[in-house]
Amino acid sequence: MYLFLFYPSALVFPAMIVLLVALCFTDGALSQIRYSVPEEAEHGTLVGNIAEDLGLDLTKLASRRFQLVPSSRTPYLEVNLENGVLFVNEKIDREQICKQSASCQLNMEVFLENPLELFRVEIEVVDINDNPPSFPETDLTVEISESATPGTRFPLESAFDPDVGSNALRTYDITTNNYFYLDVQTQTDGNKFAELVLEKPLDREQQAEHRYVLTAVDGGQPPRTGTALLVVKVLDSNDNVPVFEQPVYTVSLSENAPVGTLIIQLNATDLDEGLNGEIVYSFSNHISSHVKELFSIDPRTGRIEVRGEVDFEESSLYQIFIQAKDLGPNAVPAHCKVLVKVADMNDNAPEITFSTVTESVSEKATPGTVIALLSLTDRDAEENGQIHVEILGDVPFKLKSSFRNYFTIVTDGFLNRELADSYSVTVVARDKGTPSLASSKSIRVQVSDENDNVPTFTQSVYDVYVTENNVPGSYIHAVMALDPDIGQNALISYSILECDIQDMSVKTYVSINEETGYLYALRSFDYEQLKDFTFLVRAKDSGAPELSSNATVKVIIVDQNDNAPLVLAPLGKNGSAREPLPRSAEPGYLVTRVVAMDADDGENARLSYSIQRGNENGMFRLDWRTGELRTARRMSAKRDPHQQYDLVIEVRDHGQPPLSSSASVLVMVVDSMAEGRGVGDKVGTSKTKDGALDLTLILIIALGSVSFIFLLVMIVLAVRCQKDKKLNIYTCLTSDCCLGCSSCCSRQGRSRKKKLSKADIMLVQSNINVSGSGTAQVPVEESGSFGSHHQNQNYCYQTKHQRTELSYLVERPRRVNSSAFQEADLVSSKDSGHGDSEQGDSDHDATNRGHSSGADLFSNCTEECKALGHSDRCWMPSFVPSDGRQGLDYRSNLHVPGMDSVPDTERGRGFASSFRVDIPETA
């Protein structure tokens, strides 16, 4: 689209024509506008309004940073950046700027940002006729032989007019005369020169000198002229003139040819002899001084050589006018023209000019965002001036052609500042000459940060160990989150997410430093109340929008030994527990068991027991692991009803430092357990009423009643189970109930395949009331360690042999020693568990020992014993006559742990010891 705009101007000229050419490129964001201004315009002369002519919003020029590209500034023109007015800043002399160039043009580049728009402004400087033609000299002399024939031409010195176009030199004029006229000719470059043509023969004898006024006229309006005095001297004749081989010579010369390079050697001939035939070569008078600076000619040989630096970019064609004149009198010169065509050499590397560069680009910029605008030029021609441009390296940018030799650098993909915060973009331009020349320029593009990264904790779960009883407000741990962004986008603040711990806010337990992520305990933790708790920590950056992530913090309270052991049993009044000890107790008799607990954990709760005081004579031994207090030896035969032992037992944990507690146990030696209970009852009921019922009597009556009922049930079961007497007895013995023997026997089919092992049998002490029928109901204690847990359970004894053995238990309750007890326990633990003993088994070993003592271990075995297996059945204590004789069998020395010794004097009262057979259903 071409727009011709006319701006009236009253400053210097009546009218000034301004040509505006606007080329709009939507893709390249580049437009071109052209103005023209006459030279010699005064300062302040209006050239045009760039903003208005381009249709820009004048109110947004400042906000969009309307400005000139620094590299395109010129001192002659200036732009008002507020309103876009282009005006003359300094008087323009076209001849000084552009010399003799037909076109004189000043270029400027302006641009706006947001978005980037570039405008090229071309200002054509219009020539005015401000220079008259002038001759190099005021007096010009031409020598002409009188023998010159009419039509002979004599080139005259050319006038010079620095103006161009219509204001340049147009023609020459000479004073009217009868001998000469002027022939004005035009050179190929447009310059005009005059030749003096002889119109009438001269006669030296009539007039030896002719004077004329030579006038040079330009084409300006009004025209301007320059004059010189032309003096024509008439010489004597020289009949022959030199002759060139051809009037025009055409040669080719490479630019940048070194000085002294031969261009051409001319050869003119003259038929005269002597001095009239000796030729001298020289440049014609009208040749330009610039040509004389570049080339030289040898007057004698006619050799034309390079004298200066020939540049194709300055001129690709030179015209050299040569004259040849002999040395004879009245010599007439001959003329020829040498056309020197300068061949272009690839001696100019491409030039890269950045018009605008964006200092930084956001990492979220879309592909195609303009980063910079550049232009390329190469002063060479043809292939030497054809340019290929590219960006070096693997960078996310590419070149996009915009307008002629203009290119834009745009993003070629998405940027990531965390991978690269800046790029060095190097543009390389290379021409297609031989050899190829290249140039490069680099710009630095910074990538501005965007908040596109979430803070990330170094650990997803933090295990924080805090020792209990810590000081409130103390530092416990530090969490850390990393954000690869920078600035505010990487400024992380920490916080604790709200949650409840034991119905209280977590922020009453811990706090966090928002800046450093340091965690602090707000209270002193107690391991016994709270062993661990978990909460979430959030890391949030300060970007827009804010990004955050969470991590889990698990606080684990580490136990300290801050709790002393607490004695739970035995308990007594006034801080002292009373425990009876039968005088007949054998070594290993369990007096009591000290039970303690520690609220701490691990080693801090692992307890050990020891006797601190009261055992100076070594009467007792205490298991340091279980706290069981047993007798270490037999009691003294001396009866002392007031004999007692005041023991102080210490319970100590294994913490650092260890803590301990003590318990006082008063062991009172009694003749029987009933007496012991009476003592205990007496002590325990000293403050009760005198008429209170004797608890021992009640217990005896209750046990007798239960035993009677138990006997009746056994008789009923014996009748129902008589079909298979052997297995029925076994089934009743292994059932889990007594009163429900009918149901036990109903499971006879299922119980036949069960086998009894000694691992299923546990012997404990119990006092029973024996009825006249010989059937007993036995309260039984079941425990993994003697005396710790209690469970009442009844067993059915129906056979004669069982009643006989029960009588044995009544007659011979406790005639075993500690060594026999330990041996029996060892035998039980080593039983094969399959009913029959084998070689090497404990039952077999015990049997051998029995034989060595002279007694038959199986003399009392019944059918039931054989059905159950010798090892299990015969392990039971054998029958011993009621007269008190002790057999030699080791089983007669069997000691049942926990059995109380009953003196012989108590046998008539109906007390006996019993044992319990535990037969789990899984046996």
ABEGO torsion letter per residue (X at the ends): XBBBBBBBBAAABABBBBBBBBBBBAAAGBBBBBBBBBBGBBBGBBAEBAAAAAGBBAAAAAAAGBBBBAAABBAABBBBAAAGBBBBABBBBAAAAAEABABBBBBBBBBBBOBBBBBBBBBBBBBBBABBBBBABABBBBBBBAABBBGBBBBBBBBBBABBEAABBABBBBBBBAABBBBBBBBAAGBBBBBBBBABBBBAAABABBBBBBBBBBABOBBBBBBBBBBBBBBBBBABBBBBABABBBBBBBBGBBBGBBABBBBBBBABBEAAABBBBBBBAABBAAAAAABBBBAAAGBBBBABBBBAAABABBBBBBBBBBABBGBBBBBBBBBBBBBBBBABBBBBBBABBBABBBAABBBGBBABBBBBBBABBEAAABBBBBBBEBBABBBBBABEABBBBBBBEBBBAAABABBBBBBBBBBABOBBBBBBBBBBBBBBBBBABBBBBABABBBBBBBBGBBBGBBABBBBBBBABBEAAABBBBBBBBBBBGGBBAAAABBBBAAAGBBBBABBBBAAABABBBBBBBBBBABOBBBBBBBBBBBBBBBBBABBBBBAOBBBBGGBBBBBBBAABBBGBBABBBBBBBABBEAAABBBBBBABGAAAGABBBBAAAGBBBBABBBBABBBAABBBBBBBBBBBABOBBBBBBBBBBBBBBABAAAAAAAAAAAAAAABBAABBBAAAAAAAAAAAAAAAAAAAAAAAAAAAAABAAAAAAAAAABABAAAAAAAAAAAAAAAABBBBAAABBBBBBBBBBBAAGBBBBBBBBBABBGABBBBBBBBBABAAAAAAAAAAAABABABBAAAAAAAAAAAAABAGAGBBBBGBAAAAAAAAAAAAGBBAAAABBAAAAAAEAAAAAABBBBBBAAGBBBABAAAABBBBGBBBBBAAAAAAGBBBBBBBBBBAAX
